[in-house]
């Protein structure tokens, strides 16, 4: 069985594009380009992740992601290379960013193709 993945619609976003009344970011990071989303362990330079639970503290210290959406009280656990994007609800705001890059993911329209016999 072949599995199709969601189609990426945007090459990149600027961090300033995600700033809302619920998301805080220092202005010096506004023009940082983000090319994709990822998880803490696999996050790479140019990607954004989210950190919502202290049980991932060990992983967040070693992430290579450029930016991380997190709560204000968890910012102190980020490594020095990761840009903090402060949110009251990091998971929800991360999903919003995922939908910018992959709009079809919000519809759950991933298609599995079953080959004909």
C-alpha positions, 0 to 999 in steps of 0.5 A: 500500500502506498501512502500519500502525505499532505502537500506542503503549500508554503515554502516558508513563513516569517515568525512575524506572520504568526504573532497574534494577541495570544502569541508573543515574540521579541521584535528582533526575531520577526524576520526569521524564516521558518521552513517547516514544522517538526517535533522536539527530537527531530527539529532542525534549523529553520523549523518550528516545534512546540514544548508544552510539557516539562517531561520533554525538558531533556529533549528541548535542551538538544533540539536543533529547531530554530524556534519553539512555541512554548508557555512563558514558564517553560522558556527557561528550559530552551537552549540558547539557539532556539527562539522562544515564541510564547503562547498561552496554548502552544499546542493549539498555536502549533496546529495553526502553524501546521495548517499554514504549511499543510492546509489539507491536514486540517481536513484529515484528507490523507489518502491511502492508495490501494493498488489494484490486483 
